[in-house]
Amino acid sequence: MARGFSKATAAIQRLLDERQQIQIWLQRLTMASDTTPEPVRARVRADYERRLGEVMKELQTHESELHTTMNRLETTRAGLARQETEAAERLAEAELRHAVGEYDEGQWRQVHADLLGALVKFREELKQCDDEIGRLEEVMSLIEVPPPPPPPARAVGPQKKVPRKEAAAPAPGGRQDELAFLRSVTEDESQGPAPARASGAMRAIQEPAPAAPPPSKEYPDSEAQKGAAPRSSKATKSLKCKECGAMNLPTEWYCERCGAELAAL
């Protein structure tokens, strides 16, 4: 690992190195001679895989330490990157000063060697830190325990449809006729009353009901109730009406033309 962290993370480094060595052995095992019996090859592969599993289980116990080491490496990398940028700027500044003649050849060789050596050193440490971060990220991705799968969704059966109750048919007769009449004269809440319906309803309200015809003055009530015998057409009209002068039968009580009472004449 990067310099300065090997002592604090000796156990993690040992496990990482052992893991890397076992992986190399597994890769070489596939390229070994085909003359090895397959049961022997399978037994060796199973041993390496078992040892690799034990290393990974032990690494899981150091998960918190791995996170701490990762944070430290990232902080170190940020510092190395800053120093590498500053060293590159100093080297560029020295090249500019040499170009304008501030340094002679002897001074330039010494300044260039010092600045270039510092820049190379920072870049090597930065690369080493990047490699260690990559290794830790790989190990941490392997030892992280995946979250448990979500519980299976409960199957929901089809909902039963409740049959709607049909509205009871209106009783035939007067009640239905009254409701129909009320609906015909009631205003629609959304569209207002129909013109023809509204005018018909107003006329029905304003116009009085026709009065019953007056009783006939030709016969008195008693005579109409008793069913008097029809008058003879041969009788002589000798009773003159003083109101209109029309001649009437002497048995008449009212004038046939104007309806005036003849008895009072």
ABEGO torsion letter per residue (X at the ends): XBBGAAAAAAAAAAAAAAAAAAAAAAAAAAABBAABBAAAAAAAAAAAAAAAAAAAAAAAAAAAAAAAAAAAAAAAAAAAAAAAAAAAAAAAAAAAAAAAGABBAAAAAAAAAAAAAAAAAAAAAAAAAAAAAAAAAAAAAAABBBBBBBBBBBBBBBBBBBBBBBBBBBBBEAAAAAAAAAAAABBBAAAEBBAAAAAAAAAAAABBBBBBBBBBAABBAAAAAAGBBBBBAABBBABBBAAAGBBBBAABABBAAAGBBAAAX
